[in-house]
Amino acid sequence: MAAWILNFGDKPYFSHTAIKVMTAMKMILRWFPHGDDSVTLAQIRQIPCVTGVATCLPGVPVGEVWPLAMLRALRDEIHAAGLEMEVIESVNVHEDIKKGLPTRNQYIEQYNQTLRNLAAVGVKCLCYNFMPVMDWTRSELAHPLEDGSTVLSYRHEAVLRMNPAAIGDALLGDARGYSMPGWEPERLGAMQEDMRFYQNVSRETYWANLQYFLDAVVPVAEEAGIFMGIHPDDPPWPLYGLPKVITSAENIQTFLALHDSPNNGLTLCTGSLGANAANDIPAICRTFAGRMPFAHVRNIRRHAPRDFDESAHPSACGDFDMYAIMKALYEGGFDGYIRPDHGRMIWGEKARPGYGLYDRALGAAYLLGLWEAIGKR
Ligand SMILES: [Mn+2]
C-alpha cells in the first residue's frame, strides 16, 4: 500500500476488545466468480490502490460446507490476477439457524467447517447477515436519475403493495440474467412458508437465536483468525412483520455485547443504516470503528422518510457527508477492509445491477482521495 495510508498503531480504540485486523485500511471491490460478473479481475486490478476482492462461492447451497478444493481454485484465480482474497461476502446463514429449529446444530457445524476452510485459503474477514427470509429489498433495480444513469431504488409503498415473492420475481427479471445474492430461486420457493413462520417469532426470540449462533461460531472464528462482520438490515425498518436486528447504534451495541470478542464485529454499511435519517452515520463510525473489520461506503438520496434512491458516492450527490464519514472512520482507528458499495449504471455499461465497474471505480478513487486528504491534514 502507498505510504500515505497510515499505521494506526498509536490510535485509541473503542474498547479493550477492539480488533486489530491490519496495520492499514485496504480498498477492495466485490466480485462474483464463475462467469456471474461482467467485471473482470484484470479490470479491478487496474483501479488504483485496489488490492483485492470480496467474493463468494455462489454455487454452494446455503448451509453446506464450502469445499476446500473450490476455495483453493478461486484463491489461485484471484492471486493469478494480482489481487488478494482476504474477504468473503457472504456465507449465508441457513434459515433453520435464524428460526432456532433443532436442525440448526448441524448447519452451525457446517458453518464452522466453512470458517476453517476459509482460514486455510487465507481469508481474514467474513461478511454475513442475519436478516430473516430476505437479504435486502428494493422496489426497482434500474431507476433512472436525471443524469441518465440508473440506480437501485426503494419506495416503501410500492414494496408494501408487493409480496416478497413478487419482489423476488421482479428483481430477478430486472437482473439481466445475473444471480441476485439473497434472492436465489430456491429461497423464493420457501418464502411464503418462512414469512408465516416468522409472524410468531418475537424480537427477543430472534435475538436469542442470533446469540446461539454467535456463541457457537465466534470461538471457531477466533481460532481460525477470521474477523466476522454482520451486515446491517437493509432497509433498517420493519417490513412484513419480520424481526429486524441490526438497524441502529443501540442495536449494534446490543449485538456486540451478545458475544464480546474482537472476532465478533460489524460490517458498516452506510447506505443500509443511513436509509433511516435517525441514524447518525459518522457517530456510528466513531463509536464502533474499532469493531468494524469491513465497511461498505456509499451514498443515497432520500425523497421521503422511507423512500430513497442510491446515488453516486460524492457528498454532493446524496444526503451523506462522506468526508465526515471517512474522517470518523479514520479517527476511530478503522484498519479493516473497505469497498465502494453499489454504483450507478453509467456510460452504457451492461452489468449486474449495482455492481458495474465504472461508477464503483469512481467511488473507490473518491474514497481513497478523501482518506489521503484526511491523513495529510
Ligand atoms: Mn452493504
Boltz pocket constraint, residues with backbone or C-beta under 6 A from the ligand:
constraints:
  - pocket:
      binder: B
      contacts: [[A, 231], [A, 268], [A, 269], [A, 272], [A, 296], [A, 341]]
      max_distance: 6.0
